[in-house]
Amino acid sequence: MDTNKIDALQKFNQRLNSQPSDEGVESTPDGKARTLVISHIEMTLDELFFGQWSTENFNWNTIANEVQGCLELVVVHPITGERIKRLGCASVIIMVDRVPESLKNDPQARNQWALSPSNKKPNALDLAFPKLKAECLKNAAQSLGKI
């Protein structure tokens, strides 16, 4: 491998592992945490890999009151031209209605109540599924480097 290619590879790896900026970090809807928005991740992937990335094999299932999923992030290395696949997995809680006051002091009854599909918030999966895919993509992207 020639010296110019080695230098380019080293510079690209340094960029992948550079400290990310706070740009794209926003408060969650409840204001209790901060998160990196998916559009920022997608834009960064576009910049780093010149739009040569995709996701494949998004699979999901439910476990109790959560939706769990995995997908593959596929990027084309801008210097070597090799395809790189990274697996990203995440889970998201299916939102339920507020626990009745009569169950609040009984952890087992409260958990049982939360597991019942009849207590799911209407359209809870309209929020959960896009979030699940975003979290899977974030998880896969993290394995490429810090940025």
Rosetta blueprint (number, residue, H / E / L):
1 M L
2 D L
3 T H
4 N H
5 K H
6 I H
7 D H
8 A H
9 L H
10 Q H
11 K H
12 F H
13 N H
14 Q H
15 R H
16 L H
17 N L
18 S L
19 Q L
20 P L
21 S L
22 D L
23 E L
24 G L
25 V E
26 E E
27 S E
28 T L
29 P L
30 D L
31 G L
32 K L
33 A L
34 R E
35 T E
36 L E
37 V L
38 I H
39 S H
40 H H
41 I H
42 E H
43 M H
44 T H
45 L H
46 D H
47 E H
48 L H
49 F H
50 F L
51 G L
52 Q L
53 W E
54 S E
55 T E
56 E E
57 N E
58 F E
59 N E
60 W E
61 N E
62 T E
63 I E
64 A L
65 N L
66 E E
67 V E
68 Q E
69 G E
70 C E
71 L E
72 E E
73 L E
74 V E
75 V E
76 V E
77 H L
78 P L
79 I L
80 T L
81 G L
82 E L
83 R E
84 I E
85 K E
86 R E
87 L E
88 G E
89 C E
90 A E
91 S E
92 V E
93 I E
94 I L
95 M L
96 V E
97 D L
98 R L
99 V L
100 P L
101 E H
102 S H
103 L H
104 K L
105 N L
106 D L
107 P H
108 Q H
109 A H
110 R H
111 N H
112 Q H
113 W H
114 A H
115 L H
116 S L
117 P H
118 S H
119 N H
120 K E
121 K L
122 P L
123 N L
124 A H
125 L H
126 D H
127 L H
128 A H
129 F H
130 P H
131 K H
132 L H
133 K H
134 A H
135 E H
136 C H
137 L H
138 K H
139 N H
140 A H
141 A H
142 Q H
143 S L
144 L L
145 G L
146 K L
147 I L
